[in-house]
């Protein structure tokens, strides 16, 4: 199992929850990201390594990989490599055994079922058995984390999960396009109507009181209406630094789908003496 190469496209909070679970189970995945990730829950996202060079999520460390040749050396040190790969070239170069599309774009940005022996995707935009081998349900509710081997997951409604009676009010959205400059930090308690930053001189304000659970990185270019922050009305700063229940459920689904096919591969090798996954 240790020789199975896992590549995760995306390093946001859900992708990082998946990477963390796989790491704990003996896999050290490679993760890819954009040059300037627009990740909100940065304290639990390995994408933060793109900005800071390295980051740690619940005891698991990741580092920005300056060269593809450094990937193996980081893995030997039990560090998750994060590679800037906006065009998705790493799939072709590394030829992973397992590819996990965790971009969460709500659409397929180019992943194919032929990209790897095992191809798994998170959330809507994919059809199991067509685009990928398995899709993991990411919509909160009874089906969260379910492995879908045929068909599609639930559509994205765009409605945020309710926390203490708040849904849309929890979100901080960009009032216009431009460069975001932050005046607050993740983990701070903020008041309703508080200014937490500016975009091209225009105020960015909260709608409710709570803890600032997530915020895009300072200097990011954002579009009007884009989610750039998240306020948690439970006012528990420690929640900012731990993987969410949703990410853990989704990670469990990925692990189930992945090991199901990897186990087929191992058994096939023992029976036939051959190499490779069962398709």
Order of alpha helices (4+ residues) and beta strands (2+ residues): beta-alpha-beta-alpha-beta-beta-alpha-beta-alpha-beta-beta-beta-beta-beta-beta-beta-beta-beta-beta-beta-beta-alpha
